[in-house]
Amino acid sequence: MDPFHACSSLKQLKTMYDEGQLTDIIVEVDHGKTFSCHRNVLAAISPYFRCVFILGFHLY
């Protein structure tokens, strides 16, 4: 993979996150704090979220 392309892609994802563009899920954590997120990004970096999104259930 081209390192420039990878870096550029990450910058674009960060920009979209900062601007709230194309987020498709809201994650709520302790005390009601919420984060708008990109489902694909969460699934790519977390086996837990990948299972939740693909299989449709929560692993506790």
C-alpha distance matrix in Angstrom:
0.0 3.8 6.2 8.7 7.6 7.3 10.6 12.1 11.7 13.4 16.0 16.8 17.3 19.5 21.4 22.1 23.3 25.5 27.0 27.5 25.7 24.9 25.7 27.1 28.5 30.7 30.7 34.0 34.5 37.6 40.4 39.1 36.2 33.7 30.0 28.5 25.1 22.4 22.9 19.3 18.1 21.0 20.3 16.6 17.8 21.3 22.6 26.0 25.0 23.0 26.3 28.4 26.7 26.3 29.6 31.5 33.2 33.1 32.8 35.2
3.8 0.0 3.8 5.5 5.3 6.4 8.8 10.0 10.7 12.6 14.5 15.5 16.8 18.7 20.2 21.3 22.8 24.6 26.0 27.0 25.2 24.9 26.0 27.9 29.5 31.5 31.7 35.0 35.4 38.6 41.1 39.8 36.6 34.1 30.4 28.9 25.7 23.2 24.2 20.8 19.4 22.5 22.3 18.7 19.8 23.4 25.2 28.3 27.1 25.5 29.0 30.8 28.9 28.8 32.3 33.9 35.6 35.4 35.2 37.5
6.2 3.8 0.0 3.8 5.4 5.1 6.1 8.5 9.8 10.7 12.3 14.2 15.4 16.6 18.4 20.0 21.1 22.6 24.4 25.6 24.3 24.4 25.1 27.3 28.6 30.2 30.1 33.2 33.4 36.3 38.8 37.7 34.4 32.2 28.5 27.4 24.4 22.3 23.7 20.5 18.5 21.4 21.8 18.2 18.5 22.2 24.4 27.4 26.2 25.2 28.7 30.3 28.7 29.1 32.4 33.9 35.2 34.7 34.3 36.3
8.7 5.5 3.8 0.0 3.8 5.5 5.2 6.0 8.5 10.0 10.6 12.3 14.3 15.4 16.5 18.4 20.0 21.0 22.5 24.1 22.7 23.2 24.3 26.8 28.5 30.1 30.4 33.4 33.9 36.9 39.1 37.7 34.3 32.0 28.3 26.8 24.1 22.1 24.0 21.0 19.1 22.3 23.0 19.7 20.2 24.0 26.5 29.2 27.6 26.7 30.4 31.6 29.8 30.4 33.9 35.0 36.6 36.1 36.1 38.1
7.6 5.3 5.4 3.8 0.0 3.8 5.5 5.0 6.1 8.7 9.9 10.5 12.3 14.2 15.2 16.4 18.3 19.9 21.0 22.2 20.4 20.4 21.8 24.1 25.9 27.9 28.4 31.7 32.5 35.7 38.0 36.3 33.1 30.5 26.7 24.9 22.0 19.6 21.2 18.1 16.7 20.1 20.6 17.4 18.5 22.3 24.6 27.2 25.4 24.2 27.9 29.1 26.9 27.4 31.0 32.2 34.0 33.8 34.1 36.3
7.3 6.4 5.1 5.5 3.8 0.0 3.8 5.5 5.1 6.3 8.7 10.0 10.7 12.5 14.3 15.5 16.6 18.4 20.1 21.0 19.6 19.4 20.1 22.3 23.7 25.5 25.7 28.9 29.4 32.5 35.0 33.5 30.4 27.8 24.1 22.7 19.6 17.4 18.8 15.8 13.8 17.1 17.6 14.2 15.0 18.8 21.2 23.8 22.2 21.2 25.0 26.2 24.3 25.0 28.4 29.6 31.1 30.7 30.7 32.9
10.6 8.8 6.1 5.2 5.5 3.8 0.0 3.8 5.4 5.2 6.3 8.7 10.0 10.6 12.4 14.4 15.4 16.5 18.5 19.9 18.9 19.5 20.1 22.8 24.0 25.3 25.5 28.4 28.8 31.7 33.9 32.6 29.2 26.9 23.2 22.0 19.4 17.8 19.8 17.3 14.8 17.9 19.2 16.1 16.1 19.9 22.8 25.1 23.5 23.1 26.8 27.7 26.0 27.1 30.5 31.3 32.6 31.9 32.0 33.8
12.1 10.0 8.5 6.0 5.0 5.5 3.8 0.0 3.8 5.5 5.1 6.3 8.7 9.9 10.6 12.4 14.2 15.3 16.5 18.2 16.8 17.5 18.8 21.6 23.4 24.9 25.6 28.7 29.5 32.6 34.5 32.9 29.5 26.9 23.1 21.4 19.0 17.2 19.6 17.2 15.2 18.6 19.9 17.2 17.8 21.6 24.4 26.5 24.4 24.0 27.8 28.3 26.2 27.4 31.0 31.6 33.2 32.7 33.3 35.2
11.7 10.7 9.8 8.5 6.1 5.1 5.4 3.8 0.0 3.8 5.4 5.1 6.2 8.7 9.9 10.6 12.3 14.2 15.4 16.3 14.6 14.7 15.8 18.3 20.2 22.0 22.8 26.1 27.1 30.4 32.4 30.6 27.4 24.6 20.8 18.9 16.1 13.9 16.0 13.4 11.7 15.3 16.4 13.8 14.9 18.6 21.3 23.3 21.0 20.4 24.2 24.8 22.6 23.7 27.3 27.9 29.6 29.3 30.0 32.1
13.4 12.6 10.7 10.0 8.7 6.3 5.2 5.5 3.8 0.0 3.8 5.4 5.1 6.2 8.6 9.9 10.5 12.2 14.2 15.1 14.3 14.7 15.0 17.7 18.9 20.2 20.5 23.5 24.2 27.3 29.4 27.9 24.5 22.0 18.3 16.9 14.3 12.7 15.0 13.0 10.3 13.5 15.2 12.7 12.9 16.5 19.6 21.4 19.4 19.3 23.1 23.5 21.7 23.3 26.7 27.1 28.4 27.6 28.1 29.9
16.0 14.5 12.3 10.6 9.9 8.7 6.3 5.1 5.4 3.8 0.0 3.8 5.5 5.1 6.2 8.6 9.8 10.5 12.3 14.1 13.4 14.8 15.4 18.6 20.0 21.0 21.7 24.5 25.2 28.2 29.9 28.2 24.8 22.3 18.6 17.2 15.3 14.2 17.2 15.6 13.1 16.1 18.3 16.2 16.2 19.6 23.0 24.4 22.2 22.5 26.2 26.3 24.4 26.2 29.6 29.7 31.0 30.2 30.9 32.5
16.8 15.5 14.2 12.3 10.5 10.0 8.7 6.3 5.1 5.4 3.8 0.0 3.8 5.4 5.0 6.1 8.5 9.8 10.5 12.0 10.6 11.8 13.1 16.3 18.2 19.7 20.9 24.0 25.3 28.5 30.1 28.0 24.7 21.9 18.1 16.0 14.0 12.5 15.5 14.0 12.3 15.7 17.6 15.9 16.7 20.0 23.1 24.4 21.7 21.8 25.5 25.3 23.0 24.8 28.3 28.2 29.9 29.5 30.6 32.5
17.3 16.8 15.4 14.3 12.3 10.7 10.0 8.7 6.2 5.1 5.5 3.8 0.0 3.8 5.5 5.1 6.1 8.6 9.9 10.3 9.3 9.8 10.3 13.3 14.9 16.3 17.3 20.5 21.8 25.2 26.9 24.8 21.6 18.7 14.9 12.8 10.5 8.9 12.0 10.8 8.7 11.9 14.2 12.8 13.5 16.5 19.7 20.8 18.0 18.3 22.0 21.7 19.5 21.5 24.9 24.7 26.3 25.8 26.9 28.7
19.5 18.7 16.6 15.4 14.2 12.5 10.6 9.9 8.7 6.2 5.1 5.4 3.8 0.0 3.8 5.5 5.0 6.1 8.5 9.7 10.0 11.6 11.4 14.7 15.7 16.3 17.0 19.7 20.6 23.6 25.1 23.3 19.8 17.3 13.6 12.3 10.7 10.5 13.9 13.4 10.7 13.2 16.0 14.8 14.6 17.4 21.0 21.7 19.2 20.1 23.7 23.1 21.5 23.9 27.0 26.5 27.7 26.7 27.7 29.0
21.4 20.2 18.4 16.5 15.2 14.3 12.4 10.6 9.9 8.6 6.2 5.0 5.5 3.8 0.0 3.8 5.4 5.1 6.1 8.5 8.4 10.9 11.6 15.2 16.8 17.4 18.8 21.4 22.7 25.7 26.7 24.6 21.2 18.6 15.1 13.2 12.4 12.1 15.8 15.5 13.5 16.1 18.9 17.9 18.1 20.8 24.2 24.8 22.0 22.9 26.5 25.6 23.6 26.0 29.3 28.6 30.0 29.2 30.5 32.0
22.1 21.3 20.0 18.4 16.4 15.5 14.4 12.4 10.6 9.9 8.6 6.1 5.1 5.5 3.8 0.0 3.8 5.5 5.2 5.9 4.9 7.1 8.1 11.7 13.7 14.8 16.7 19.6 21.4 24.7 25.7 23.2 20.1 17.0 13.5 10.9 9.9 9.3 13.0 13.0 11.7 14.3 16.9 16.5 17.3 19.6 22.8 23.2 20.0 20.8 24.2 23.1 20.9 23.3 26.6 25.7 27.3 26.9 28.6 30.2
23.3 22.8 21.1 20.0 18.3 16.6 15.4 14.2 12.3 10.5 9.8 8.5 6.1 5.0 5.4 3.8 0.0 3.8 5.4 5.0 6.1 7.9 7.0 10.7 11.7 12.0 13.5 16.2 17.8 21.0 22.1 19.7 16.5 13.6 9.9 7.8 7.1 7.7 11.5 12.3 10.4 12.2 15.4 15.4 15.4 17.4 20.8 20.8 17.7 19.1 22.4 21.1 19.3 22.1 25.1 24.0 25.2 24.4 25.9 27.3
25.5 24.6 22.6 21.0 19.9 18.4 16.5 15.3 14.2 12.2 10.5 9.8 8.6 6.1 5.1 5.5 3.8 0.0 3.8 5.6 7.8 10.7 10.1 13.7 14.5 14.1 15.5 17.5 18.8 21.6 22.2 20.1 16.6 14.2 11.0 9.7 10.1 11.4 15.2 16.1 14.0 15.6 18.9 18.8 18.4 20.4 24.0 23.8 21.0 22.6 25.8 24.4 22.8 25.8 28.6 27.4 28.3 27.3 28.8 29.8
27.0 26.0 24.4 22.5 21.0 20.1 18.5 16.5 15.4 14.2 12.3 10.5 9.9 8.5 6.1 5.2 5.4 3.8 0.0 3.8 5.5 9.1 9.5 13.1 14.6 14.6 16.8 18.9 20.8 23.7 24.0 21.4 18.3 15.5 12.6 10.4 11.3 12.2 15.9 16.9 15.6 17.4 20.4 20.6 20.8 22.7 26.1 25.8 22.6 24.1 27.2 25.5 23.5 26.5 29.4 27.9 29.3 28.6 30.5 31.7
27.5 27.0 25.6 24.1 22.2 21.0 19.9 18.2 16.3 15.1 14.1 12.0 10.3 9.7 8.5 5.9 5.0 5.6 3.8 0.0 3.8 6.6 6.1 9.5 11.0 11.1 13.7 16.0 18.4 21.4 21.8 18.9 16.1 12.9 10.1 7.2 8.4 9.5 13.0 14.7 13.8 15.2 18.1 18.9 19.3 20.8 23.8 23.2 19.9 21.5 24.4 22.4 20.4 23.4 26.2 24.5 25.9 25.4 27.5 28.8
25.7 25.2 24.3 22.7 20.4 19.6 18.9 16.8 14.6 14.3 13.4 10.6 9.3 10.0 8.4 4.9 6.1 7.8 5.5 3.8 0.0 3.8 5.6 8.9 11.5 12.8 15.6 18.4 21.0 24.3 25.0 22.0 19.4 15.9 12.9 9.5 9.5 9.1 12.4 13.4 13.3 15.3 17.7 18.2 19.3 21.1 23.9 23.7 20.2 21.1 24.1 22.4 19.9 22.5 25.5 24.2 26.0 26.0 28.2 30.0
24.9 24.9 24.4 23.2 20.4 19.4 19.5 17.5 14.7 14.7 14.8 11.8 9.8 11.6 10.9 7.1 7.9 10.7 9.1 6.6 3.8 0.0 3.8 6.1 9.4 11.7 14.6 17.9 20.7 24.3 25.2 22.1 19.9 16.2 13.2 9.5 8.6 7.1 9.7 10.7 11.5 13.5 15.2 16.2 17.8 19.3 21.7 21.5 17.8 18.3 21.2 19.6 16.7 19.2 22.3 21.0 23.2 23.5 25.9 28.0
25.7 26.0 25.1 24.3 21.8 20.1 20.1 18.8 15.8 15.0 15.4 13.1 10.3 11.4 11.6 8.1 7.0 10.1 9.5 6.1 5.6 3.8 0.0 3.8 6.0 8.0 10.9 14.1 16.9 20.5 21.6 18.5 16.4 12.6 9.7 6.0 5.1 4.7 7.5 9.6 9.9 11.0 13.3 14.7 15.8 16.8 19.3 18.7 15.0 16.2 18.9 16.9 14.6 17.5 20.3 18.7 20.5 20.5 22.8 24.7
27.1 27.9 27.3 26.8 24.1 22.3 22.8 21.6 18.3 17.7 18.6 16.3 13.3 14.7 15.2 11.7 10.7 13.7 13.1 9.5 8.9 6.1 3.8 0.0 3.8 7.1 10.1 13.4 16.6 20.3 21.5 18.3 16.8 13.0 10.7 7.3 6.3 5.6 6.2 9.1 10.6 10.8 12.4 14.6 16.1 16.3 18.3 17.3 13.5 14.5 16.7 14.4 11.8 14.8 17.4 15.5 17.5 17.9 20.6 22.7
28.5 29.5 28.6 28.5 25.9 23.7 24.0 23.4 20.2 18.9 20.0 18.2 14.9 15.7 16.8 13.7 11.7 14.5 14.6 11.0 11.5 9.4 6.0 3.8 0.0 3.8 6.5 9.8 13.1 16.7 18.1 15.0 13.8 10.1 8.3 5.9 5.4 6.4 6.2 9.9 10.8 9.7 11.6 14.4 15.2 14.7 16.6 14.9 11.4 13.3 15.1 12.3 10.6 14.1 16.1 13.8 15.1 15.0 17.7 19.5
30.7 31.5 30.2 30.1 27.9 25.5 25.3 24.9 22.0 20.2 21.0 19.7 16.3 16.3 17.4 14.8 12.0 14.1 14.6 11.1 12.8 11.7 8.0 7.1 3.8 0.0 3.8 6.5 9.9 13.4 14.4 11.3 10.0 6.4 5.5 4.5 5.9 8.7 9.1 12.8 12.8 11.2 13.7 16.4 16.3 15.6 17.7 15.6 12.5 15.2 16.7 13.7 13.0 16.7 18.2 15.7 16.1 15.2 17.8 18.8
30.7 31.7 30.1 30.4 28.4 25.7 25.5 25.6 22.8 20.5 21.7 20.9 17.3 17.0 18.8 16.7 13.5 15.5 16.8 13.7 15.6 14.6 10.9 10.1 6.5 3.8 0.0 3.8 6.6 10.3 12.1 9.6 8.4 5.5 5.2 6.5 7.1 10.0 10.0 13.4 12.7 10.2 12.9 15.7 14.8 13.5 15.7 13.2 10.8 14.0 15.3 12.5 12.7 16.5 17.6 15.2 14.9 13.2 15.2 15.8
34.0 35.0 33.2 33.4 31.7 28.9 28.4 28.7 26.1 23.5 24.5 24.0 20.5 19.7 21.4 19.6 16.2 17.5 18.9 16.0 18.4 17.9 14.1 13.4 9.8 6.5 3.8 0.0 3.8 7.0 8.4 5.9 5.7 4.3 6.5 9.0 10.5 13.7 13.7 17.2 16.3 13.6 16.2 19.0 17.7 16.1 18.1 15.2 13.4 17.0 17.7 14.7 15.6 19.3 19.9 17.3 16.3 14.1 15.9 15.6
34.5 35.4 33.4 33.9 32.5 29.4 28.8 29.5 27.1 24.2 25.2 25.3 21.8 20.6 22.7 21.4 17.8 18.8 20.8 18.4 21.0 20.7 16.9 16.6 13.1 9.9 6.6 3.8 0.0 3.8 6.5 5.9 5.4 6.3 8.3 11.5 12.7 15.9 15.9 19.0 17.5 14.6 17.3 19.7 17.7 15.9 18.0 15.1 14.2 17.9 18.6 16.0 17.5 21.1 21.4 19.2 17.6 14.7 15.7 14.7
37.6 38.6 36.3 36.9 35.7 32.5 31.7 32.6 30.4 27.3 28.2 28.5 25.2 23.6 25.7 24.7 21.0 21.6 23.7 21.4 24.3 24.3 20.5 20.3 16.7 13.4 10.3 7.0 3.8 0.0 3.8 5.6 6.3 8.8 11.4 14.9 16.3 19.7 19.7 22.7 21.2 18.2 20.8 23.1 20.8 18.9 20.8 17.8 17.4 21.2 21.5 19.0 20.9 24.3 24.3 22.0 20.0 16.9 17.5 15.7
40.4 41.1 38.8 39.1 38.0 35.0 33.9 34.5 32.4 29.4 29.9 30.1 26.9 25.1 26.7 25.7 22.1 22.2 24.0 21.8 25.0 25.2 21.6 21.5 18.1 14.4 12.1 8.4 6.5 3.8 0.0 3.8 5.7 9.1 12.4 15.8 18.0 21.5 21.9 25.1 23.7 21.0 23.8 26.1 24.0 22.3 24.3 21.2 20.5 24.3 24.7 21.9 23.5 27.1 27.1 24.5 22.6 19.7 20.7 18.9
39.1 39.8 37.7 37.7 36.3 33.5 32.6 32.9 30.6 27.9 28.2 28.0 24.8 23.3 24.6 23.2 19.7 20.1 21.4 18.9 22.0 22.1 18.5 18.3 15.0 11.3 9.6 5.9 5.9 5.6 3.8 0.0 3.8 6.2 9.9 12.9 15.4 19.0 19.5 22.9 21.8 19.3 22.1 24.6 23.1 21.5 23.5 20.5 19.2 22.8 23.3 20.3 21.4 25.1 25.3 22.5 21.1 18.7 20.3 19.1
36.2 36.6 34.4 34.3 33.1 30.4 29.2 29.5 27.4 24.5 24.8 24.7 21.6 19.8 21.2 20.1 16.5 16.6 18.3 16.1 19.4 19.9 16.4 16.8 13.8 10.0 8.4 5.7 5.4 6.3 5.7 3.8 0.0 3.8 7.0 10.5 13.0 16.7 17.8 20.9 19.4 17.3 20.5 22.6 20.9 19.8 22.4 19.8 18.2 21.8 22.9 20.2 21.0 24.7 25.5 22.9 21.9 19.5 20.9 20.0
33.7 34.1 32.2 32.0 30.5 27.8 26.9 26.9 24.6 22.0 22.3 21.9 18.7 17.3 18.6 17.0 13.6 14.2 15.5 12.9 15.9 16.2 12.6 13.0 10.1 6.4 5.5 4.3 6.3 8.8 9.1 6.2 3.8 0.0 3.8 6.8 9.5 13.2 14.4 17.7 16.4 14.5 17.7 20.0 18.7 17.9 20.5 18.2 16.0 19.4 20.8 17.9 18.2 21.9 23.0 20.5 20.0 18.1 19.9 19.8
30.0 30.4 28.5 28.3 26.7 24.1 23.2 23.1 20.8 18.3 18.6 18.1 14.9 13.6 15.1 13.5 9.9 11.0 12.6 10.1 12.9 13.2 9.7 10.7 8.3 5.5 5.2 6.5 8.3 11.4 12.4 9.9 7.0 3.8 0.0 3.8 6.1 9.9 11.7 14.6 13.1 11.7 15.2 17.0 16.0 15.8 18.7 16.9 14.4 17.4 19.4 17.0 16.7 20.4 22.1 20.0 19.9 18.2 20.0 20.3
28.5 28.9 27.4 26.8 24.9 22.7 22.0 21.4 18.9 16.9 17.2 16.0 12.8 12.3 13.2 10.9 7.8 9.7 10.4 7.2 9.5 9.5 6.0 7.3 5.9 4.5 6.5 9.0 11.5 14.9 15.8 12.9 10.5 6.8 3.8 0.0 3.8 7.2 9.5 12.4 11.5 11.0 14.2 16.0 15.8 16.0 18.9 17.4 14.3 16.7 19.1 16.6 15.5 19.0 21.1 19.1 19.8 18.8 20.9 21.9
25.1 25.7 24.4 24.1 22.0 19.6 19.4 19.0 16.1 14.3 15.3 14.0 10.5 10.7 12.4 9.9 7.1 10.1 11.3 8.4 9.5 8.6 5.1 6.3 5.4 5.9 7.1 10.5 12.7 16.3 18.0 15.4 13.0 9.5 6.1 3.8 0.0 3.8 6.2 8.8 7.8 7.5 10.7 12.3 12.4 12.9 15.8 14.9 11.6 13.6 16.3 14.4 13.0 16.3 18.8 17.3 18.2 17.4 19.2 20.7
22.4 23.2 22.3 22.1 19.6 17.4 17.8 17.2 13.9 12.7 14.2 12.5 8.9 10.5 12.1 9.3 7.7 11.4 12.2 9.5 9.1 7.1 4.7 5.6 6.4 8.7 10.0 13.7 15.9 19.7 21.5 19.0 16.7 13.2 9.9 7.2 3.8 0.0 3.8 5.5 5.4 6.4 8.8 10.1 11.2 12.3 14.9 14.7 11.2 12.1 15.2 13.9 11.6 14.4 17.4 16.5 18.1 17.8 19.6 21.7
22.9 24.2 23.7 24.0 21.2 18.8 19.8 19.6 16.0 15.0 17.2 15.5 12.0 13.9 15.8 13.0 11.5 15.2 15.9 13.0 12.4 9.7 7.5 6.2 6.2 9.1 10.0 13.7 15.9 19.7 21.9 19.5 17.8 14.4 11.7 9.5 6.2 3.8 0.0 3.8 5.5 5.2 6.2 8.6 10.2 10.5 12.3 12.0 8.2 8.8 11.7 10.3 7.9 10.6 13.6 12.8 14.6 14.7 16.7 19.1
19.3 20.8 20.5 21.0 18.1 15.8 17.3 17.2 13.4 13.0 15.6 14.0 10.8 13.4 15.5 13.0 12.3 16.1 16.9 14.7 13.4 10.7 9.6 9.1 9.9 12.8 13.4 17.2 19.0 22.7 25.1 22.9 20.9 17.7 14.6 12.4 8.8 5.5 3.8 0.0 3.8 5.5 5.1 6.0 8.7 10.0 11.7 12.6 9.3 8.5 12.0 11.8 9.2 10.8 14.3 14.5 16.5 16.8 18.2 20.9
18.1 19.4 18.5 19.1 16.7 13.8 14.8 15.2 11.7 10.3 13.1 12.3 8.7 10.7 13.5 11.7 10.4 14.0 15.6 13.8 13.3 11.5 9.9 10.6 10.8 12.8 12.7 16.3 17.5 21.2 23.7 21.8 19.4 16.4 13.1 11.5 7.8 5.4 5.5 3.8 0.0 3.8 5.4 5.1 6.4 8.5 11.3 12.3 9.5 9.6 13.3 13.3 11.5 13.4 16.6 16.8 18.1 17.6 18.5 20.8
21.0 22.5 21.4 22.3 20.1 17.1 17.9 18.6 15.3 13.5 16.1 15.7 11.9 13.2 16.1 14.3 12.2 15.6 17.4 15.2 15.3 13.5 11.0 10.8 9.7 11.2 10.2 13.6 14.6 18.2 21.0 19.3 17.3 14.5 11.7 11.0 7.5 6.4 5.2 5.5 3.8 0.0 3.8 5.5 5.5 5.8 8.7 8.9 6.1 7.3 10.7 10.3 9.4 11.8 14.5 14.4 15.1 14.2 15.0 17.0
20.3 22.3 21.8 23.0 20.6 17.6 19.2 19.9 16.4 15.2 18.3 17.6 14.2 16.0 18.9 16.9 15.4 18.9 20.4 18.1 17.7 15.2 13.3 12.4 11.6 13.7 12.9 16.2 17.3 20.8 23.8 22.1 20.5 17.7 15.2 14.2 10.7 8.8 6.2 5.1 5.4 3.8 0.0 3.8 5.6 5.3 6.6 7.7 5.1 4.2 7.9 8.6 7.4 8.9 11.7 12.4 13.6 13.3 13.9 16.6
16.6 18.7 18.2 19.7 17.4 14.2 16.1 17.2 13.8 12.7 16.2 15.9 12.8 14.8 17.9 16.5 15.4 18.8 20.6 18.9 18.2 16.2 14.7 14.6 14.4 16.4 15.7 19.0 19.7 23.1 26.1 24.6 22.6 20.0 17.0 16.0 12.3 10.1 8.6 6.0 5.1 5.5 3.8 0.0 3.8 5.9 7.7 10.1 8.4 7.1 10.8 12.2 11.0 11.7 14.8 16.0 17.1 16.7 16.8 19.3
17.8 19.8 18.5 20.2 18.5 15.0 16.1 17.8 14.9 12.9 16.2 16.7 13.5 14.6 18.1 17.3 15.4 18.4 20.8 19.3 19.3 17.8 15.8 16.1 15.2 16.3 14.8 17.7 17.7 20.8 24.0 23.1 20.9 18.7 16.0 15.8 12.4 11.2 10.2 8.7 6.4 5.5 5.6 3.8 0.0 3.8 6.9 9.0 8.3 8.3 11.6 12.9 12.7 13.9 16.4 17.3 17.7 16.4 16.0 17.9
21.3 23.4 22.2 24.0 22.3 18.8 19.9 21.6 18.6 16.5 19.6 20.0 16.5 17.4 20.8 19.6 17.4 20.4 22.7 20.8 21.1 19.3 16.8 16.3 14.7 15.6 13.5 16.1 15.9 18.9 22.3 21.5 19.8 17.9 15.8 16.0 12.9 12.3 10.5 10.0 8.5 5.8 5.3 5.9 3.8 0.0 3.8 5.3 5.4 6.2 8.8 10.0 10.7 12.1 13.9 14.7 14.5 12.9 12.2 14.2
22.6 25.2 24.4 26.5 24.6 21.2 22.8 24.4 21.3 19.6 23.0 23.1 19.7 21.0 24.2 22.8 20.8 24.0 26.1 23.8 23.9 21.7 19.3 18.3 16.6 17.7 15.7 18.1 18.0 20.8 24.3 23.5 22.4 20.5 18.7 18.9 15.8 14.9 12.3 11.7 11.3 8.7 6.6 7.7 6.9 3.8 0.0 3.8 5.6 5.0 6.2 8.6 10.0 10.4 11.5 13.1 12.7 11.5 10.2 12.7
26.0 28.3 27.4 29.2 27.2 23.8 25.1 26.5 23.3 21.4 24.4 24.4 20.8 21.7 24.8 23.2 20.8 23.8 25.8 23.2 23.7 21.5 18.7 17.3 14.9 15.6 13.2 15.2 15.1 17.8 21.2 20.5 19.8 18.2 16.9 17.4 14.9 14.7 12.0 12.6 12.3 8.9 7.7 10.1 9.0 5.3 3.8 0.0 3.8 5.5 5.4 6.3 8.8 10.1 10.4 11.0 9.9 8.0 7.0 9.4
25.0 27.1 26.2 27.6 25.4 22.2 23.5 24.4 21.0 19.4 22.2 21.7 18.0 19.2 22.0 20.0 17.7 21.0 22.6 19.9 20.2 17.8 15.0 13.5 11.4 12.5 10.8 13.4 14.2 17.4 20.5 19.2 18.2 16.0 14.4 14.3 11.6 11.2 8.2 9.3 9.5 6.1 5.1 8.4 8.3 5.4 5.6 3.8 0.0 3.8 5.4 4.9 6.0 8.3 9.7 9.7 9.6 8.5 9.1 11.7
23.0 25.5 25.2 26.7 24.2 21.2 23.1 24.0 20.4 19.3 22.5 21.8 18.3 20.1 22.9 20.8 19.1 22.6 24.1 21.5 21.1 18.3 16.2 14.5 13.3 15.2 14.0 17.0 17.9 21.2 24.3 22.8 21.8 19.4 17.4 16.7 13.6 12.1 8.8 8.5 9.6 7.3 4.2 7.1 8.3 6.2 5.0 5.5 3.8 0.0 3.8 5.5 5.3 5.9 8.1 9.4 10.2 10.3 10.7 13.9
26.3 29.0 28.7 30.4 27.9 25.0 26.8 27.8 24.2 23.1 26.2 25.5 22.0 23.7 26.5 24.2 22.4 25.8 27.2 24.4 24.1 21.2 18.9 16.7 15.1 16.7 15.3 17.7 18.6 21.5 24.7 23.3 22.9 20.8 19.4 19.1 16.3 15.2 11.7 12.0 13.3 10.7 7.9 10.8 11.6 8.8 6.2 5.4 5.4 3.8 0.0 3.8 5.5 5.2 5.3 7.1 7.3 7.7 8.0 11.6
28.4 30.8 30.3 31.6 29.1 26.2 27.7 28.3 24.8 23.5 26.3 25.3 21.7 23.1 25.6 23.1 21.1 24.4 25.5 22.4 22.4 19.6 16.9 14.4 12.3 13.7 12.5 14.7 16.0 19.0 21.9 20.3 20.2 17.9 17.0 16.6 14.4 13.9 10.3 11.8 13.3 10.3 8.6 12.2 12.9 10.0 8.6 6.3 4.9 5.5 3.8 0.0 3.8 5.7 5.5 4.9 4.9 5.4 7.4 10.7
26.7 28.9 28.7 29.8 26.9 24.3 26.0 26.2 22.6 21.7 24.4 23.0 19.5 21.5 23.6 20.9 19.3 22.8 23.5 20.4 19.9 16.7 14.6 11.8 10.6 13.0 12.7 15.6 17.5 20.9 23.5 21.4 21.0 18.2 16.7 15.5 13.0 11.6 7.9 9.2 11.5 9.4 7.4 11.0 12.7 10.7 10.0 8.8 6.0 5.3 5.5 3.8 0.0 3.8 5.8 5.3 7.5 9.0 11.2 14.5
26.3 28.8 29.1 30.4 27.4 25.0 27.1 27.4 23.7 23.3 26.2 24.8 21.5 23.9 26.0 23.3 22.1 25.8 26.5 23.4 22.5 19.2 17.5 14.8 14.1 16.7 16.5 19.3 21.1 24.3 27.1 25.1 24.7 21.9 20.4 19.0 16.3 14.4 10.6 10.8 13.4 11.8 8.9 11.7 13.9 12.1 10.4 10.1 8.3 5.9 5.2 5.7 3.8 0.0 3.8 5.7 8.4 10.6 12.2 15.9
29.6 32.3 32.4 33.9 31.0 28.4 30.5 31.0 27.3 26.7 29.6 28.3 24.9 27.0 29.3 26.6 25.1 28.6 29.4 26.2 25.5 22.3 20.3 17.4 16.1 18.2 17.6 19.9 21.4 24.3 27.1 25.3 25.5 23.0 22.1 21.1 18.8 17.4 13.6 14.3 16.6 14.5 11.7 14.8 16.4 13.9 11.5 10.4 9.7 8.1 5.3 5.5 5.8 3.8 0.0 3.8 5.8 8.7 10.3 14.0
31.5 33.9 33.9 35.0 32.2 29.6 31.3 31.6 27.9 27.1 29.7 28.2 24.7 26.5 28.6 25.7 24.0 27.4 27.9 24.5 24.2 21.0 18.7 15.5 13.8 15.7 15.2 17.3 19.2 22.0 24.5 22.5 22.9 20.5 20.0 19.1 17.3 16.5 12.8 14.5 16.8 14.4 12.4 16.0 17.3 14.7 13.1 11.0 9.7 9.4 7.1 4.9 5.3 5.7 3.8 0.0 3.8 7.1 9.9 13.2
33.2 35.6 35.2 36.6 34.0 31.1 32.6 33.2 29.6 28.4 31.0 29.9 26.3 27.7 30.0 27.3 25.2 28.3 29.3 25.9 26.0 23.2 20.5 17.5 15.1 16.1 14.9 16.3 17.6 20.0 22.6 21.1 21.9 20.0 19.9 19.8 18.2 18.1 14.6 16.5 18.1 15.1 13.6 17.1 17.7 14.5 12.7 9.9 9.6 10.2 7.3 4.9 7.5 8.4 5.8 3.8 0.0 3.8 6.7 9.7
33.1 35.4 34.7 36.1 33.8 30.7 31.9 32.7 29.3 27.6 30.2 29.5 25.8 26.7 29.2 26.9 24.4 27.3 28.6 25.4 26.0 23.5 20.5 17.9 15.0 15.2 13.2 14.1 14.7 16.9 19.7 18.7 19.5 18.1 18.2 18.8 17.4 17.8 14.7 16.8 17.6 14.2 13.3 16.7 16.4 12.9 11.5 8.0 8.5 10.3 7.7 5.4 9.0 10.6 8.7 7.1 3.8 0.0 3.8 6.3
32.8 35.2 34.3 36.1 34.1 30.7 32.0 33.3 30.0 28.1 30.9 30.6 26.9 27.7 30.5 28.6 25.9 28.8 30.5 27.5 28.2 25.9 22.8 20.6 17.7 17.8 15.2 15.9 15.7 17.5 20.7 20.3 20.9 19.9 20.0 20.9 19.2 19.6 16.7 18.2 18.5 15.0 13.9 16.8 16.0 12.2 10.2 7.0 9.1 10.7 8.0 7.4 11.2 12.2 10.3 9.9 6.7 3.8 0.0 3.8
35.2 37.5 36.3 38.1 36.3 32.9 33.8 35.2 32.1 29.9 32.5 32.5 28.7 29.0 32.0 30.2 27.3 29.8 31.7 28.8 30.0 28.0 24.7 22.7 19.5 18.8 15.8 15.6 14.7 15.7 18.9 19.1 20.0 19.8 20.3 21.9 20.7 21.7 19.1 20.9 20.8 17.0 16.6 19.3 17.9 14.2 12.7 9.4 11.7 13.9 11.6 10.7 14.5 15.9 14.0 13.2 9.7 6.3 3.8 0.0
